Amino acid sequence: MDSVEATKYYEEKERQENIEHRDALLAIASVVKTKEGEKLFRYLFKNFEVSNLPDRGLDEKDLHEYLGFLRAGNSIYKLVCEADADIAGSILSKLERERYDHKLAEYRIEQGYARTDLNTD
């Protein structure tokens, strides 16, 4: 394969990858705007622990594995942000609020307060 053919081949490959990426973003944007799509991405953000940090004191192997896990969630989050940043931000802010409410409920339990109900939408 000469350099002209190689250049054309790689340019075409890059063009196809860009089209694939664009189509994936359009599909995500379409899905995330539905109630079911928002539930799906909320679930993914929550279970891939988007915006969480590793616990301090993890040994090197566990830290490496956890960072790989977080990277997957971060990639999903970035794709949704590219597709629709407003909805992605809204989902993430609601999850952060739930995490805060959970920590508050744990604190109240530890301190002996009676109210421990969870607010989930």
C-alpha positions as CSV (number, residue, x, y, z in Angstrom):
1,M,0.0,0.0,0.0
2,D,1.5,3.3,-1.0
3,S,1.3,6.4,1.2
4,V,-1.5,8.0,-0.8
5,E,-3.6,4.9,-0.5
6,A,-2.7,4.6,3.2
7,T,-3.7,8.3,3.8
8,K,-7.0,7.8,2.0
9,Y,-7.7,4.6,4.0
10,Y,-7.0,6.2,7.4
11,E,-8.9,9.4,6.5
12,E,-11.9,7.2,5.5
13,K,-11.6,5.2,8.7
14,E,-11.5,8.4,10.8
15,R,-14.5,9.8,9.0
16,Q,-16.5,6.6,9.6
17,E,-15.5,6.7,13.4
18,N,-16.7,10.3,13.6
19,I,-20.0,9.4,11.9
20,E,-20.4,6.5,14.4
21,H,-19.7,8.8,17.3
22,R,-22.1,11.4,16.1
23,D,-24.8,8.8,15.6
24,A,-24.3,7.4,19.1
25,L,-24.6,11.0,20.5
26,L,-27.8,11.5,18.6
27,A,-29.2,8.2,19.9
28,I,-28.2,9.1,23.5
29,A,-29.7,12.5,23.2
30,S,-32.9,11.0,22.0
31,V,-33.1,8.4,24.7
32,V,-32.0,10.6,27.6
33,K,-34.9,12.9,26.9
34,T,-37.4,10.2,27.7
35,K,-38.5,9.3,31.2
36,E,-37.1,5.8,30.7
37,G,-33.9,7.1,29.3
38,E,-33.3,9.4,32.2
39,K,-34.0,6.4,34.6
40,L,-31.4,4.3,32.6
41,F,-28.7,6.9,32.8
42,R,-29.5,7.7,36.4
43,Y,-29.0,4.0,37.2
44,L,-25.7,3.9,35.2
45,F,-24.4,7.1,36.9
46,K,-25.3,5.8,40.3
47,N,-23.9,2.3,39.8
48,F,-20.7,3.4,38.1
49,E,-20.3,5.9,40.9
50,V,-20.0,8.9,38.7
51,S,-18.4,11.9,40.6
52,N,-17.2,9.6,43.4
53,L,-13.6,9.4,44.5
54,P,-11.7,6.3,45.7
55,D,-11.5,5.8,49.4
56,R,-8.3,6.8,51.1
57,G,-6.1,4.0,52.1
58,L,-6.9,1.6,49.3
59,D,-3.9,-0.6,48.5
60,E,-2.4,-0.2,45.1
61,K,-4.2,-3.2,43.4
62,D,-7.6,-2.2,44.8
63,L,-7.1,1.4,43.8
64,H,-6.0,0.5,40.3
65,E,-9.2,-1.7,39.9
66,Y,-11.4,1.0,41.3
67,L,-10.0,3.7,39.1
68,G,-10.7,1.5,36.1
69,F,-14.3,1.1,37.3
70,L,-14.6,4.9,37.8
71,R,-13.1,5.5,34.3
72,A,-16.0,3.5,32.8
73,G,-18.6,5.6,34.6
74,N,-16.8,8.8,33.6
75,S,-16.8,7.7,30.0
76,I,-20.6,7.2,30.1
77,Y,-21.1,10.5,31.8
78,K,-19.0,12.3,29.2
79,L,-21.0,10.8,26.4
80,V,-24.3,11.9,28.0
81,C,-22.8,15.4,28.5
82,E,-21.9,15.6,24.9
83,A,-25.4,14.5,23.9
84,D,-27.3,16.7,26.4
85,A,-25.3,18.5,29.1
86,D,-28.4,19.9,30.8
87,I,-30.0,16.6,31.4
88,A,-26.7,15.0,32.4
89,G,-26.1,17.7,34.9
90,S,-29.6,17.4,36.3
91,I,-29.3,13.7,36.8
92,L,-25.9,14.0,38.5
93,S,-27.1,16.9,40.8
94,K,-30.1,14.8,41.9
95,L,-27.8,11.8,42.6
96,E,-25.5,14.1,44.6
97,R,-28.5,15.3,46.6
98,E,-29.5,11.7,47.3
99,R,-26.0,10.9,48.5
100,Y,-26.1,13.9,50.8
101,D,-29.5,12.9,52.2
102,H,-28.2,9.4,52.7
103,K,-25.2,10.7,54.7
104,L,-27.5,12.9,56.7
105,A,-29.7,10.0,57.5
106,E,-26.7,7.9,58.6
107,Y,-25.6,10.8,60.8
108,R,-29.0,11.1,62.4
109,I,-29.1,7.3,63.1
110,E,-25.6,7.5,64.7
111,Q,-26.7,10.5,66.8
112,G,-29.9,8.9,67.9
113,Y,-32.4,11.1,65.9
114,A,-35.6,9.4,65.0
115,R,-36.2,10.6,61.5
116,T,-34.4,8.3,58.9
117,D,-36.8,8.2,55.9
118,L,-35.3,8.3,52.5
119,N,-36.6,10.7,49.9
120,T,-36.4,9.1,46.4
121,D,-38.2,10.4,43.4
